[in-house]
Amino acid sequence: MNSDRHHLLKAWIAAILWLIVIAIESSALLSASNTSRILYPVLHYLFGMDWEHFQHWHFYIRKGGHVVGYAILSILLFRAWRATLPAMSDVNWTPRWATIALLGTALVASLDEWHQSYIPSRTGRWQDVVLDTCAGILAQILIYFYWTWRERGLSRDYSRSLPS
C-alpha cells in the first residue's frame, strides 16, 4: 500500500472511530442522570461539593464535553478531507476542506440531537447543535491559524538558509 493511501485510510479511520465515540456518548448510557452518578461522588470527595453546586458544574462539564468532542470531530474531518481531496498546489489549508469538515460537524450534531430526542433519558436540543457547530467553527479557525503560523515560520527559516 502506498503512502498516500495509507495516510488516507488512517485519516478516515480516526474520524470514523470518533463518530463511534460520539454515538456512544449519545446513548442512554451517558445521560445526565448516569454521568451524575459518577461525577458527583468524585467531585464531592475531592472538593466537598454539595448537590446544588454540583448540578451547576455538571451542566458546564457536559457542555464542555460537547465543545471538546465536536472540535475534535471537526479537526478529524478536516484531516480526512485533506487526505481525500488534493489541492491544486502544495498547501496545508483550503476553505474547501474547512467548509466540508464544518458541514460534516453540523450534520453529525444535528443527527445526534435528533437521535437523542427519541431516547427517554435524553433530550434533543437545537441549542446543542449550535454549540457543537460553533465548536467546529472554532476548531477550523485554530487549524487555519496553526497552518498560517507554521507556514510563515517555515518560510522565514527557509529564507534564512538561502545564501546572501
N, C-alpha and C positions, 0 to 999 in steps of 0.2 A: 504494500500500500504506500503510495507516495505521500510526501509530507503535507501537501495541501489537503488531500482527502482525510488524512489523519487529523489535521487541525480542524477541519470542518466537522468531522464526527465528534471530536472532543467538545467542541463548542455547543453542538446541539444536544449531546448527552447531558452536559451540565445544565442547560436550560430546561430540558425535559425532567431531569431529577428535581430541579427547583419547583417546577409545576406540580410534581407529585407531593412535595413538601407542602405547598400551598393547599392542595386538595385535602391533605390530611388535616391541616390546621383548620380547614373549613368545615370539618365534620363535627358531630356532636361531641366527640372525644375531647375537643379543645374549646368547648363552650365556656362562657364566663363562669358558670357555676362550677365547672370542673377545674378550670385553672385557679379559681379562688381557693379550692380545697388544698392545692399545692402551695400557692404563693402566700396565702395568709399565715399559715403556721411558720413559714420561713421568715417572713417579714416581722411577725410578732416576736419570734425568738431572737432575731438579730437586732431589731430596733425597738422592741416593746410596743409595736404599733397596735392600736386598738382597731376594732372592726370598722368604725366610722371613717377613720383616716385611711384605712386600707382600701375601702371602696373607692375613694377619691384616687389613690395611687394605682389601684387595679385598672381603672379606666385608662389612665395615661400609659401604663405599661402595655396594655393591649393595643392602644392606638400607636404607640411606638413600635410595636411588632408589625403593624400594618406598614408603617413608613419604611422600616428596615427591610421587610420581606419584599415589598414591591419595588423598592430601589434596587435591590439585588436582582430581582426578575428583570427589570429594565436594563441593567448592565449586562446580564447574561444574554438577553435577547439581542442587544446591540452587538455583542461579541459574535453571536451565532449568525446574524445577518451580515456582519462584516466579513465573515468567513465564506458566506454563501454568495453574496453579490459583489463581485470585484468592482473596484473603482477604475475610472479611466486613467488615473495617474497613481503614483505611489503615495497615497495619503492614508492617514490613520483615522480620520473622522470625516463623515459626509452627512449632510442633512437627511439624505435618503435613509441611511442606516438608523439614525436617531429617530426619525419620524416613524419608521416601521416598528422599531422597538417600542416607542411610546404608544402607538396604536395597539400593539400586542398587549402591552401592560394594561391599557384601559379596557381592552376586550376581556382579558382574564379577570380583572377586578369586577367588571360588570357581571360576568358569568358566575363568579364566586359569590357575589351578593345575591344574585338571583337564586343560585343553588341553596344558599343559607335561608332564604325566605320559605323554603319547603321543609326545613328541619325545625321541629317544635322547640328545641332548646336554643335555637339561634335566631338572629334577625337579619334580614337583608336590608341594608341602609344605603340610599343613594349618597349620603354624606361620606360613607366609607369608600365608595367608588371615586369620589372627588379627592379624598385624602390619598388613596392609592395612586391615582393618576398624577397628583402633584408630586408624590414621592418619585414617580417615574420621570417627571419633568426635571426635578432636582438632580436625579442621577444623570440624566443626559447633559445637563449644564455642567456638572462636575466632570463628566467624560470629555466634553468639549474643552474645558479649561485645562484638564490634565494633558491632553494631546497638544494643545496650543503651547503651553508652557514647556512641554518636553521637546517639541519641535524647535522652539526658539532657543532652548538650551543646547540642543544638538547642532543647530546651525551656527551658534556662537562658538562652540567647541571646534567645529569644522573650519570656520574662518580663521581661528587662531592657529590651526595646524598648517594652513597654507603658507608657502614661502613668501617672504616680503619682496 
